[in-house]
């Protein structure tokens, strides 16, 4: 059973805790000279090194997928664990953008702990990555437009005749504030359109802070954070020419349909042991274009929930080489006697496909897919 969670790396702080992959032979077994048959030893991560721009690179040499924890050692000698959600399939290489954690000049290093079947093993050190603060700071982003439903469009100005390439030189980072309070997460992406709809709920006042983040810390520093930018439309004051205070956002009936289909209950699902990769499934608001695609195939079915589903380690991809089998527990509020369910997925080119239920349990739906990542759970009485 898996809870909804996202694939992201964050500094957790606190002391470094390492677990030994070996346990002492129990005294009673030793006294009785019982034979203990060891499992195949878990191997440490290999090819542990830094990329040229401060990315941690390493490979899982084991046959099975392993959970990962990266321990980053700072210039002052302190080590911090960086939890990485998801698992690294056997034989695959992981690349983590650790350069975001480099704020002071000096030497940084890291090790990797792989864990599987109750044991863990630590890698050798990566060696040093020497960070020197670059002279050039990226310009702050320009906010081109802000839509009240939560779509923010950004761009980057040209300064001193220099042009920047998104994804190679820079990306954007943002913090969402609800009723003036940060929600506690800093998010980053290599796209200039920020879609905040899945993070917003009616009846609240939202604003956002943005900055330009460096994708090459050898050349550029991050920009400073912007002042909070209101997302909600201003509330006009009667008899006054000023805009007054931001108003609580109230969606239109069409927008409300999108939000009603995004559940707030826990997403409970299981994955087949035969799957070649893990998947992440989470409640998510889908936009009008996705709903238009859903409508082309749903027939007399009603959309009850919308989700994002994607391979955990690969992220928001549209296609994989093999299918994953997933069993979703139907939310209790959608259960009814003689009700049937199906999943609908939207492909990369915007076409919708129906995934029929493969089990006979009325409280679950089982489906197979190699297409991701916008889904709808639809039902018919």
C-alpha positions as CSV (number, residue, x, y, z in Angstrom):
1,X,0.0,0.0,0.0
2,X,1.5,3.3,-1.0
3,X,0.6,6.8,0.0
4,X,0.7,9.7,-2.3
5,X,4.1,11.4,-2.4
6,X,6.3,13.3,-4.9
7,X,9.7,12.6,-6.3
8,X,11.8,15.5,-4.8
9,X,15.0,15.8,-2.8
10,X,15.2,18.1,0.3
11,X,17.6,18.7,3.0
12,X,16.2,17.1,6.1
13,X,18.8,18.4,8.6
14,X,19.9,16.7,11.8
15,X,22.7,14.3,12.5
16,X,23.9,11.7,10.1
17,X,22.6,8.2,10.9
18,X,24.1,5.3,9.1
19,X,23.0,1.7,9.4
20,X,25.3,-1.3,9.1
21,X,24.3,-3.9,6.5
22,X,25.5,-6.7,8.8
23,X,24.2,-8.0,12.1
24,X,26.0,-10.1,14.6
25,X,25.2,-13.8,14.8
26,X,22.6,-14.3,17.6
27,X,24.2,-15.9,20.6
28,X,21.6,-18.8,20.8
29,X,22.3,-19.7,17.1
30,X,26.0,-19.7,17.7
31,X,25.7,-21.9,20.8
32,X,23.6,-24.4,18.9
33,X,26.0,-24.2,15.9
34,X,23.0,-23.5,13.6
35,X,23.9,-22.7,10.1
36,X,22.8,-19.2,9.0
37,X,22.5,-18.9,5.2
38,X,23.4,-15.4,4.2
39,X,21.5,-13.5,1.5
40,X,23.3,-12.1,-1.4
41,X,25.2,-9.2,-0.1
42,X,23.9,-5.7,-1.0
43,X,26.5,-3.8,-3.1
44,X,27.4,-0.2,-2.5
45,X,26.7,2.4,-5.2
46,X,29.3,2.6,-7.9
47,X,30.7,5.3,-10.1
48,X,30.1,7.9,-7.4
49,X,31.2,11.3,-8.6
50,X,30.3,14.9,-9.3
51,X,29.2,16.3,-12.7
52,X,30.8,19.5,-13.9
53,X,27.9,21.6,-12.6
54,X,27.6,20.1,-9.1
55,X,25.2,17.2,-9.8
56,X,25.6,14.0,-7.7
57,X,26.0,11.0,-10.0
58,X,25.9,7.3,-9.0
59,X,24.8,3.9,-10.1
60,X,22.9,1.1,-8.4
61,X,24.9,-2.1,-9.2
62,X,22.4,-4.4,-7.6
63,X,19.7,-6.5,-9.4
64,X,16.9,-5.1,-7.2
65,X,15.7,-1.6,-6.8
66,X,17.1,0.3,-3.7
67,X,15.9,3.2,-1.6
68,X,18.5,6.0,-1.5
69,X,19.8,8.5,1.0
70,X,22.5,10.9,0.0
71,X,24.8,12.5,2.7
72,X,26.1,15.9,1.7
73,X,29.2,17.1,3.5
74,X,29.5,20.9,3.7
75,X,32.8,22.9,3.7
76,X,32.7,23.2,7.5
77,X,32.6,19.4,7.8
78,X,29.0,19.0,8.8
79,X,27.1,16.2,7.0
80,X,23.4,16.3,6.2
81,X,21.1,13.5,4.9
82,X,19.1,14.3,1.7
83,X,16.2,12.0,1.4
84,X,15.3,11.0,-2.1
85,X,11.8,9.7,-2.5
86,X,11.2,6.7,-4.7
87,X,13.7,3.9,-5.5
88,X,16.5,3.5,-8.0
89,X,16.1,0.4,-10.2
90,X,18.9,-2.0,-10.4
91,X,21.6,-1.1,-12.9
92,X,20.3,2.4,-13.4
93,X,22.2,5.7,-12.8
94,X,20.8,8.6,-10.7
95,X,21.6,12.3,-11.2
96,X,20.6,14.7,-8.4
97,X,20.9,18.5,-8.6
98,X,22.8,19.0,-5.3
99,X,24.2,22.3,-6.5
100,X,21.1,24.0,-5.0
101,X,22.5,23.2,-1.6
102,X,25.8,25.0,-2.2
103,X,25.5,28.5,-0.8
104,X,29.0,29.1,0.7
105,X,32.3,28.6,-1.2
106,X,34.4,25.6,-0.4
107,X,34.7,21.9,-0.9
108,X,31.6,19.7,-1.0
109,X,31.5,15.9,-1.1
110,X,28.8,13.2,-0.8
111,X,28.2,9.5,-0.1
112,X,25.2,7.3,-1.0
113,X,23.5,4.8,1.2
114,X,21.5,2.2,-0.7
115,X,18.9,0.1,1.2
116,X,17.0,-3.0,0.3
117,X,15.5,-6.0,2.2
118,X,16.3,-4.5,5.6
119,X,20.0,-3.9,4.9
120,X,21.9,-0.9,3.9
121,X,25.4,-0.1,2.6
122,X,27.3,3.1,2.2
123,X,29.4,4.1,-0.8
124,X,32.8,5.6,-1.0
125,X,33.1,9.4,-1.1
126,X,32.5,11.3,-4.2
127,X,35.6,13.4,-3.7
128,X,35.5,17.2,-3.6
129,X,33.5,19.6,-5.7
130,X,34.9,23.1,-5.2
131,X,32.3,25.8,-5.3
132,X,33.4,29.4,-5.9
133,X,30.6,32.0,-5.9
134,X,30.4,33.3,-9.5
135,X,30.6,37.1,-10.1
136,X,27.5,37.2,-12.3
137,X,24.0,37.1,-10.8
138,X,21.0,36.0,-12.9
139,X,18.4,38.8,-13.5
140,X,15.1,38.5,-11.6
141,X,12.2,37.1,-13.6
142,X,9.6,39.3,-15.4
143,X,6.0,38.3,-14.5
144,X,4.2,38.5,-17.8
145,X,0.8,37.6,-16.6
146,X,-1.1,36.2,-13.6
147,X,-4.4,34.5,-14.0
148,X,-6.7,34.3,-11.0
149,X,-7.1,30.6,-11.3
150,X,-3.4,30.1,-10.7
151,X,-1.4,30.3,-13.9
152,X,1.6,32.6,-13.8
153,X,3.8,33.2,-16.9
154,X,7.4,34.3,-16.4
155,X,10.2,35.4,-18.7
156,X,13.8,36.5,-18.3
157,X,15.1,39.8,-19.6
158,X,18.2,40.2,-21.7
159,X,20.9,42.1,-19.7
160,X,24.1,43.6,-21.1
161,X,23.3,41.9,-24.4
162,X,23.5,38.4,-22.8
163,X,20.9,35.7,-23.6
164,X,20.2,32.8,-21.3
165,X,18.9,29.3,-22.2
166,X,16.2,27.8,-19.9
167,X,17.2,24.4,-18.5
168,X,20.9,25.0,-19.3
169,X,21.6,28.3,-17.7
170,X,18.5,28.9,-15.5
171,X,15.1,27.8,-14.2
172,X,12.5,29.3,-12.0
173,X,11.8,28.7,-8.4
174,X,8.7,29.8,-6.5
175,X,7.0,29.8,-3.1
176,X,3.2,30.0,-2.7
177,X,1.7,32.0,0.2
178,X,-1.8,31.2,1.4
179,X,-3.4,34.1,3.4
180,X,0.1,35.6,3.7
181,X,1.7,32.5,5.1
182,X,4.3,30.5,3.0
183,X,3.1,26.9,2.5
184,X,6.6,25.6,3.5
185,X,7.7,24.3,0.1
186,X,10.1,25.8,-2.5
187,X,9.5,24.4,-5.9
188,X,11.6,24.7,-9.1
189,X,11.1,23.9,-12.8
190,X,12.6,24.5,-16.2
191,X,9.4,25.9,-17.7
192,X,8.2,29.5,-17.7
193,X,4.5,28.7,-17.0
194,X,3.8,28.0,-13.3
195,X,0.6,26.0,-12.8
196,X,-0.6,26.5,-9.3
197,X,-4.1,25.2,-9.7
198,X,-3.5,21.9,-7.8
199,X,-2.1,23.9,-4.8
200,X,-5.0,26.4,-4.5
201,X,-8.3,26.0,-2.7
202,X,-11.3,28.3,-2.9
203,X,-11.9,30.8,-0.2
204,X,-8.2,31.7,0.4
205,X,-6.1,34.7,-0.7
206,X,-3.0,33.6,-2.6
207,X,0.3,35.3,-3.6
208,X,3.6,34.0,-4.9
209,X,7.3,34.8,-4.7
210,X,9.5,33.9,-7.6
211,X,13.2,34.0,-8.4
212,X,15.5,32.8,-11.2
213,X,17.7,29.8,-10.2
214,X,21.0,28.9,-11.7
215,X,21.3,25.7,-13.6
216,X,25.1,26.3,-14.0
217,X,26.5,27.4,-10.6
218,X,30.0,27.8,-12.2
219,X,28.6,30.8,-14.2
220,X,25.6,32.3,-12.4
221,X,24.2,33.0,-8.9
222,X,20.5,32.8,-8.2
223,X,18.6,36.0,-8.4
224,X,17.0,37.5,-5.3
225,X,13.4,36.6,-4.4
226,X,10.7,38.9,-5.7
227,X,8.2,40.7,-3.4
228,X,4.9,38.7,-3.0
229,X,2.8,38.9,-6.2
230,X,-1.0,38.7,-5.7
231,X,-2.7,36.0,-7.6
232,X,-6.3,36.8,-6.6
233,X,-7.9,39.7,-8.4
234,X,-8.1,42.9,-6.3
235,X,-11.3,43.7,-4.5
236,X,-12.7,47.0,-5.7
237,X,-13.6,49.4,-2.9
238,X,-17.0,51.0,-3.3
239,X,-16.6,54.8,-4.0
240,X,-12.8,54.6,-4.2
241,X,-10.4,54.6,-7.0
242,X,-7.8,52.4,-5.4
243,X,-7.8,48.6,-5.8
244,X,-8.1,47.8,-2.1
245,X,-7.0,44.5,-0.7
246,X,-6.7,41.2,-2.5
247,X,-10.0,39.3,-2.5
248,X,-10.5,35.7,-1.6
249,X,-10.5,33.7,-4.9
250,X,-13.9,32.4,-5.9
251,X,-13.9,30.1,-8.9
252,X,-16.5,30.1,-11.7
253,X,-18.9,27.1,-11.9
254,X,-16.7,25.7,-14.7
255,X,-13.6,26.1,-12.7
256,X,-15.3,24.6,-9.7
257,X,-16.0,21.4,-11.6
258,X,-12.2,20.9,-12.0
259,X,-11.6,21.4,-8.3
260,X,-14.4,19.2,-7.2
261,X,-12.9,16.3,-9.0
262,X,-9.6,16.7,-7.2
263,X,-9.8,14.7,-4.0
264,X,-8.4,15.6,-0.6
265,X,-8.5,12.0,0.7
266,X,-5.4,9.8,0.8
267,X,-4.7,8.0,-2.5
268,X,-4.4,4.3,-1.6
269,X,-3.0,2.0,-4.3
270,X,-0.8,-1.0,-4.8
271,X,1.6,-1.9,-7.6
272,X,2.2,-5.3,-9.1
273,X,5.5,-6.9,-8.0
274,X,6.1,-7.6,-11.7
275,X,6.3,-3.9,-12.6
276,X,9.7,-2.8,-14.0
277,X,9.4,0.5,-12.1
278,X,7.5,2.2,-9.3
279,X,4.8,4.7,-9.9
280,X,3.5,7.7,-8.0
281,X,-0.2,8.5,-7.9
282,X,-1.5,11.7,-6.4
283,X,-4.7,13.8,-6.4
284,X,-4.3,16.6,-9.0
285,X,-6.5,19.2,-10.8
286,X,-6.6,18.7,-14.5
287,X,-7.1,21.7,-16.8
288,X,-9.8,22.4,-19.4
289,X,-7.8,20.8,-22.2
290,X,-7.5,17.5,-20.4
291,X,-11.2,17.6,-19.6
292,X,-12.0,18.2,-23.2
293,X,-10.0,15.1,-24.0
294,X,-11.7,13.1,-21.3
295,X,-15.1,14.0,-22.7
296,X,-14.2,12.5,-26.1
297,X,-14.2,9.0,-24.7
298,X,-16.1,9.0,-21.4
299,X,-19.5,8.5,-23.0
300,X,-22.1,8.1,-20.3
301,X,-19.5,7.9,-17.5
302,X,-19.1,10.6,-14.9
303,X,-15.7,11.9,-13.9
304,X,-15.3,11.4,-10.1
305,X,-11.6,12.0,-9.5
306,X,-8.6,13.3,-11.4
307,X,-5.0,12.2,-10.8
308,X,-1.4,12.6,-11.8
309,X,0.3,9.2,-12.2
310,X,3.9,8.8,-13.4
311,X,7.0,6.6,-13.0
312,X,8.5,7.7,-9.6
313,X,12.1,7.8,-10.7
314,X,11.5,9.0,-14.3
315,X,9.1,11.8,-13.3
316,X,6.5,13.4,-15.5
317,X,7.0,11.4,-18.7
318,X,4.3,10.5,-21.2
319,X,5.5,7.0,-22.3
320,X,7.5,4.0,-20.9
321,X,8.8,0.9,-22.6
322,X,6.7,-1.4,-20.4
323,X,3.3,-1.3,-18.7
324,X,2.7,-1.0,-15.0
325,X,-0.2,-2.7,-13.3
326,X,-1.8,-0.6,-10.6
327,X,-4.7,-1.3,-8.2
328,X,-6.5,1.8,-6.9
329,X,-8.8,1.7,-3.9
330,X,-12.0,3.5,-4.9
331,X,-12.6,6.5,-2.6
332,X,-15.5,5.7,-0.2
333,X,-17.5,8.8,-1.4
334,X,-17.6,7.3,-4.9
335,X,-18.7,3.8,-4.0
336,X,-22.2,2.7,-4.9
337,X,-24.1,-0.5,-5.6
338,X,-23.7,-1.8,-9.2
339,X,-21.4,1.1,-10.1
340,X,-18.7,0.4,-12.6
341,X,-15.4,2.3,-13.0
342,X,-12.8,2.9,-15.7
343,X,-9.7,5.1,-16.0
344,X,-9.1,7.6,-18.7
345,X,-5.6,8.8,-19.6
346,X,-4.5,11.6,-21.9
347,X,-1.6,11.0,-24.2
348,X,1.2,13.4,-25.0
349,X,-0.6,14.6,-28.2
350,X,-3.8,15.3,-26.2
351,X,-5.8,12.2,-27.2
352,X,-7.7,10.2,-24.6
353,X,-7.6,6.4,-24.0
354,X,-9.8,4.2,-21.9
355,X,-8.3,1.7,-19.4
356,X,-10.9,-0.8,-18.3
357,X,-11.1,-2.4,-14.9
358,X,-9.3,-5.7,-14.8
359,X,-10.6,-6.9,-11.4
360,X,-14.1,-7.9,-10.1
361,X,-13.8,-6.2,-6.7
362,X,-16.3,-3.3,-6.6
363,X,-14.1,-1.3,-4.2
364,X,-11.0,-1.3,-6.4
365,X,-10.0,-0.7,-10.0
366,X,-7.0,-2.5,-11.6
367,X,-5.5,-1.2,-14.8
368,X,-2.4,-1.4,-16.8
369,X,-0.7,1.5,-18.5
370,X,2.5,2.6,-20.3
371,X,1.0,6.0,-20.9
372,X,1.2,8.9,-18.4
373,X,0.4,11.2,-16.6
374,X,-3.0,13.0,-16.6
375,X,-5.8,10.5,-15.5
376,X,-9.4,10.6,-14.6
377,X,-11.4,8.0,-12.7
378,X,-14.9,7.7,-14.2
379,X,-18.0,5.8,-13.1
380,X,-21.4,4.7,-14.4
381,X,-24.4,3.5,-12.5
